[in-house]
């Protein structure tokens, strides 16, 4: 009995499925072979690859450290230069400020308003600022000896006459109302002396004092206050002389 092969018949959809299966089988075979080759290569050359990788990492680390240090040194050098520059600028500012302060102090010393007081005893002289004719008077002149005007000027002068026993015979006060006194200018106060004596020598045993206090801006925004105290000492040789309070007794002992 002879067997005959039966021919296989495929429908169109069966052919497509068959071909697709063949493609998948071929792709899996190729991926498997590639994986096996890669595994065998790693097994064969694994030590060399690891060594080379370690060497490359060491080289890259050294290069990184070198450039990091170099960059740090450059930054540190730049910081030092900046610090030196700031110190130099601060020194120059300090020098300029000191020079400016010296200039300002020199101007204040030579130009600022500053006062002195001049006191005189006028006997039987016509008054230049009042109707007192022939009456002895105490004339007080407050003089601005600076070159700058004294601004916001105010002050007062007081005159006190005491007898030998210390009793107050006369006390007068004068207020200065001038707001500005120019450099070289002055303000004036006059006090009549009563009772009137025939001669200044009649006041030898008495105490005649004048006190002055002034407040002002010296022209450089410095608020100043000056106080003065003058007394009259009478001696036979010199007559009436005005000096600072407290010196009259010594003056009388020296000049007799």
C-alpha positions in Angstrom: 0.0 0.0 0.0 1.5 3.2 -1.1 1.0 6.3 0.9 0.8 9.6 -0.8 1.7 13.0 0.7 -1.1 15.3 1.1 -0.3 18.8 -0.1 -0.7 21.5 2.5 -2.9 24.3 1.5 -2.8 27.7 3.1 -5.4 30.4 3.2 -4.0 34.0 2.7 -4.4 34.8 6.3 -2.5 31.7 7.3 0.4 32.7 5.1 0.7 36.1 6.8 0.7 34.6 10.3 3.4 32.0 9.2 5.7 34.7 7.8 5.2 36.9 10.9 6.2 34.0 13.2 9.3 33.3 11.1 10.3 37.0 11.5 9.8 36.9 15.3 11.8 33.7 15.6 14.7 35.2 13.5 14.7 38.4 15.7 14.8 36.5 18.9 17.6 34.3 17.6 19.6 37.4 16.7 19.1 39.2 20.1 20.0 36.0 21.8 23.2 35.6 19.9 24.1 39.3 20.5 23.4 38.9 24.3 25.5 35.8 24.4 28.4 37.6 22.6 28.2 40.6 24.9 28.3 38.3 27.9 31.2 36.3 26.6 33.1 39.6 25.8 32.5 41.0 29.3 33.6 37.7 30.8 36.7 37.6 28.6 37.7 41.3 28.9 36.0 42.4 32.2 39.1 43.0 34.2 40.7 45.1 31.5 37.6 47.2 31.1 37.3 47.7 34.8 40.9 48.8 35.0 40.6 51.2 32.1 37.5 52.7 33.6 39.2 53.1 37.0 42.2 54.8 35.3 39.9 57.2 33.4 38.0 58.1 36.6 41.3 58.8 38.4 42.6 61.0 35.5 39.3 63.0 35.4 39.4 63.4 39.1 43.0 64.7 39.1 42.1 67.1 36.3 39.1 68.4 38.2 41.1 68.8 41.4 43.8 70.7 39.5 41.5 73.2 37.8 39.5 73.6 41.0 42.6 74.5 42.9 43.7 76.9 40.2 40.3 78.5 40.1 40.3 78.8 43.9 43.8 80.4 43.9 42.8 82.9 41.2 39.7 83.8 43.2 41.7 84.1 46.4 44.3 86.3 44.6 41.5 88.5 43.2 40.0 88.8 46.8 43.4 89.9 48.2 43.8 92.5 45.4 40.3 93.8 46.2 41.1 94.0 49.9 44.3 95.9 49.2 42.4 98.3 46.9 39.7 98.8 49.6 42.4 99.5 52.2 44.1 102.0 49.8 40.8 103.7 49.2 40.1 103.9 52.9 43.5 105.4 53.5 43.0 108.0 50.8 39.5 108.9 52.3 41.0 109.2 55.8 43.8 111.4 54.4 41.3 113.6 52.6 39.1 113.8 55.6 42.1 114.8 57.8 43.1 117.4 55.3 39.6 118.7 55.2 39.4 118.8 59.0 42.7 120.6 59.2 41.4 123.2 56.6 38.2 123.6 58.5 39.9 124.0 61.8 42.3 126.5 60.3 39.4 128.5 58.9 37.6 128.4 62.3 40.7 129.5 64.1 41.4 132.4 61.8 38.0 133.4 60.4 35.3 132.4 62.9 33.5 135.0 65.0 34.8 135.4 68.5 34.2 138.2 71.0 36.2 140.2 73.5 35.0 142.8 76.0 36.4 146.3 76.5 35.2 148.2 79.6 36.1 151.9 80.4 35.2 154.4 83.0 34.3 157.8 81.6 34.2 160.7 84.0 32.4 163.9 83.2 32.3 163.1 79.5 29.4 163.7 77.2 27.7 160.4 76.4 27.8 159.3 72.8 24.7 157.1 73.0 22.4 158.8 75.5 21.4 162.2 76.9 23.6 161.8 79.9 25.9 164.8 79.8 28.7 165.2 82.3 27.8 162.1 84.3 30.4 159.4 84.9 29.5 156.2 83.1 30.7 152.7 82.6 31.1 152.0 78.9 31.0 148.3 77.8 31.9 147.4 74.2 31.6 143.8 73.0 33.7 143.4 69.9 33.6 140.7 67.3 37.3 140.0 66.7 36.8 137.5 64.0 36.3 137.9 60.2 33.0 136.0 60.1 29.7 137.5 61.2 28.3 136.3 64.5 24.8 135.1 63.7 21.8 134.6 66.0 23.7 136.8 68.5 22.2 137.5 71.9 23.4 138.4 75.3 23.4 140.7 78.3 25.7 142.9 80.4 25.3 143.5 84.1 26.8 146.3 86.1 27.0 146.2 90.0 28.4 148.9 92.2 29.1 147.9 95.9 30.5 150.0 98.7 33.4 149.0 100.9 31.0 147.1 103.2 29.7 145.1 100.2 26.3 146.7 100.1 24.8 147.1 96.6 24.6 150.8 95.7 23.6 150.3 92.1 22.7 147.4 89.8 21.8 147.7 86.2 21.3 145.3 83.3 21.4 145.7 79.5 20.2 143.2 76.9 21.8 142.9 73.5 19.2 142.6 70.8 21.4 142.6 67.7 20.8 139.4 65.7 24.0 139.6 63.7 27.3 141.3 64.5 29.6 141.5 61.5 33.3 140.7 61.7 35.1 143.7 63.3 31.8 145.1 64.5 30.6 145.6 68.0 27.6 146.1 70.3 27.6 148.8 73.1 26.2 149.2 76.6 26.5 152.2 78.9 25.8 152.4 82.6 25.6 155.8 84.5 27.5 155.8 87.8 25.4 157.2 90.7 25.9 158.7 93.1 28.5 160.7 91.1 31.8 161.4 92.8 34.1 164.2 92.0 37.1 161.9 91.2 37.6 158.3 90.2 39.8 158.0 93.3 36.6 158.2 95.3 35.8 154.7 94.1 39.1 153.2 95.4 37.4 151.4 98.3 34.3 150.5 96.2 33.7 147.4 94.0 32.6 148.1 90.4 32.1 145.0 88.3 30.7 144.2 84.9 29.7 140.7 83.7 28.9 139.9 80.1 27.5 136.7 78.6 26.9 136.3 74.8 25.6 133.4 72.7 26.0 133.2 68.9 26.8 131.1 65.8 30.4 131.7 64.9 29.8 131.5 61.1 30.8 127.8 60.9 27.7 126.3 62.5 29.4 126.2 65.9 27.2 127.4 68.7 29.3 129.4 71.2 28.8 130.9 74.6 31.3 133.4 76.1 31.3 134.9 79.5 33.3 137.8 80.8 33.8 139.4 84.2 35.7 142.6 84.7 36.3 144.7 87.8 37.7 148.2 88.2 40.8 148.7 90.4 41.7 152.2 91.4 45.3 153.2 92.4 46.9 156.6 92.9 49.4 156.0 90.1 47.3 154.5 87.4 43.8 155.7 88.3 40.9 153.4 87.3 42.0 150.2 85.4 39.7 147.4 84.3 40.9 143.8 84.6 39.5 140.3 85.0 37.6 139.7 88.2 39.7 138.6 91.1 42.9 140.4 90.0 42.0 143.9 91.4 43.4 143.2 94.9 46.7 142.0 93.5 46.9 144.9 91.2 46.3 147.4 94.0 49.1 145.8 96.0 51.6 145.9 93.1 50.7 149.4 91.9 50.4 151.8 94.8 
